[in-house]
Amino acid sequence: MRDRIRKRLEQGIMQFLRKNKLRYVVDEEGDFQVVMGFEELPAQARILFLREGLFGEILTIVARFERLEEPLQEDAALKVANQWNIERRWPRIYWREGQFYGDFHIDLESGFSQRFLELTLHRVIMGIIHFLLHVTKQEDFIYREMQRRFFDNPRLN
């Protein structure tokens, strides 16, 4: 069972990344890494797709937000993270060692379909992009670009 869940989740993540033409690398632990951003913004999100838990049944997605133009003091950053978490469910945002991070976790031990996995990955990535644009004060950009790049994407319909 252990290898079956881990392998199925690995294949599902890889299928999603390839289907959506997202460039990725696989690190030495076998986790997927994607860097997302927009040409118009210097900021980016480095996203890790991890399989955790005893059987690899926990899908964990962690994003580190990098190259933010305006460095924030810790008090201001904590306020940004706290306000985000009050208003939204995911990704959960936190501030650690001078950087914003976001994370999302789901236990898939009872099973999952490829469609469910793809919709989950899509929604979490959209949340990560939304925070990236929020923290860079580019939220007007979000609606235009998210619609063009993701919601008009026939592969997700």
MOFENSUL-V446731 format. One record per residue. N is the residue number from 0. RES is the residue in one small letter. SS is DSSP state (2 for helix, 1 for strand, 0 for the rest). PHI is phi in radians with two decimals (999 if undefined). NEAR is the number of other ideal C-beta (glycine too) atoms within 10 Angstrom. Layout:
((N	RES	SS	PHI	NEAR) (N	RES	SS	PHI	NEAR))
//
This chain:
((0	m	0	999	10) (1	r	2	-0.94	11) (2	d	2	-1.23	9) (3	r	2	-1.13	10) (4	i	2	-1.14	20) (5	r	2	-1.02	18) (6	k	2	-1.18	12) (7	r	2	-1.11	18) (8	l	2	-1.16	21) (9	e	2	-1.01	17) (10	q	2	-1.12	12) (11	g	2	-1.14	22) (12	i	2	-1.12	22) (13	m	2	-1.06	14) (14	q	2	-1.07	13) (15	f	2	-1.06	23) (16	l	2	-1.09	16) (17	r	2	-1.18	11) (18	k	2	-1.03	13) (19	n	0	-1.69	17) (20	k	0	0.95	7) (21	l	0	-1.65	15) (22	r	0	-1.28	10) (23	y	0	-2.51	16) (24	v	1	-2.19	9) (25	v	1	-1.91	13) (26	d	0	-1.45	10) (27	e	0	-1.11	5) (28	e	0	-1.52	8) (29	g	0	1.54	11) (30	d	0	-1.56	18) (31	f	1	-1.59	20) (32	q	1	-2.30	14) (33	v	1	-2.27	19) (34	v	1	-1.92	14) (35	m	1	-2.13	15) (36	g	1	-3.05	17) (37	f	0	-2.24	17) (38	e	0	-0.97	5) (39	e	0	-1.31	9) (40	l	0	-2.14	16) (41	p	0	-1.32	12) (42	a	0	-1.25	18) (43	q	1	-2.61	17) (44	a	1	-2.11	23) (45	r	1	-1.70	16) (46	i	1	-1.95	23) (47	l	1	-1.94	16) (48	f	1	-1.89	24) (49	l	1	-1.96	21) (50	r	1	-1.96	22) (51	e	1	-2.08	14) (52	g	0	1.61	17) (53	l	0	-1.00	11) (54	f	0	-1.92	16) (55	g	0	1.29	22) (56	e	0	-1.51	21) (57	i	1	-1.73	17) (58	l	1	-1.51	23) (59	t	1	-2.09	15) (60	i	1	-2.08	24) (61	v	1	-2.14	17) (62	a	1	-2.10	26) (63	r	1	-1.96	16) (64	f	1	-1.61	21) (65	e	1	-2.11	15) (66	r	0	1.01	12) (67	l	0	-1.24	17) (68	e	0	-1.13	10) (69	e	0	-1.81	9) (70	p	0	-1.14	9) (71	l	0	-1.84	17) (72	q	0	-1.30	9) (73	e	2	-1.00	9) (74	d	2	-1.04	8) (75	a	2	-1.16	12) (76	a	2	-1.13	20) (77	l	2	-1.12	13) (78	k	2	-1.15	13) (79	v	2	-1.07	16) (80	a	2	-1.10	21) (81	n	2	-1.09	13) (82	q	2	-1.09	12) (83	w	2	-1.02	20) (84	n	2	-1.18	15) (85	i	2	-1.22	7) (86	e	2	-1.55	8) (87	r	0	-2.37	14) (88	r	0	-1.52	8) (89	w	0	-2.66	19) (90	p	0	-1.24	26) (91	r	1	-1.19	15) (92	i	1	-1.92	24) (93	y	1	-2.54	16) (94	w	1	-2.00	19) (95	r	1	-2.55	10) (96	e	0	0.87	5) (97	g	0	1.42	10) (98	q	1	-2.44	14) (99	f	1	-1.46	23) (100	y	1	-2.28	18) (101	g	1	-2.32	25) (102	d	1	-2.55	18) (103	f	1	-2.62	20) (104	h	1	-2.38	15) (105	i	1	-2.56	15) (106	d	1	-1.55	10) (107	l	0	-1.92	20) (108	e	0	-1.01	13) (109	s	0	-1.37	6) (110	g	0	2.02	9) (111	f	0	-2.87	18) (112	s	0	-1.69	9) (113	q	2	-1.09	13) (114	r	2	-1.07	9) (115	f	2	-1.07	13) (116	l	2	-1.07	20) (117	e	2	-1.11	19) (118	l	2	-1.13	13) (119	t	2	-1.12	18) (120	l	2	-1.06	21) (121	h	2	-1.05	17) (122	r	2	-1.12	13) (123	v	2	-1.17	21) (124	i	2	-1.07	23) (125	m	2	-1.08	17) (126	g	2	-1.11	21) (127	i	2	-1.11	24) (128	i	2	-1.11	21) (129	h	2	-1.05	18) (130	f	2	-1.15	23) (131	l	2	-0.99	24) (132	l	2	-1.29	20) (133	h	2	-1.10	17) (134	v	2	-1.24	22) (135	t	0	-1.70	20) (136	k	0	1.02	10) (137	q	0	-2.12	15) (138	e	2	-1.15	11) (139	d	2	-1.14	9) (140	f	2	-1.15	14) (141	i	2	-1.05	17) (142	y	2	-1.16	11) (143	r	2	-1.11	9) (144	e	2	-1.28	16) (145	m	2	-1.12	15) (146	q	2	-1.10	11) (147	r	2	-1.15	10) (148	r	2	-1.49	13) (149	f	2	-2.15	15) (150	f	2	-1.31	12) (151	d	0	-1.52	10) (152	n	0	-1.40	13) (153	p	2	-1.13	5) (154	r	2	-1.19	11) (155	l	2	-1.77	13) (156	n	0	-1.56	6))
//
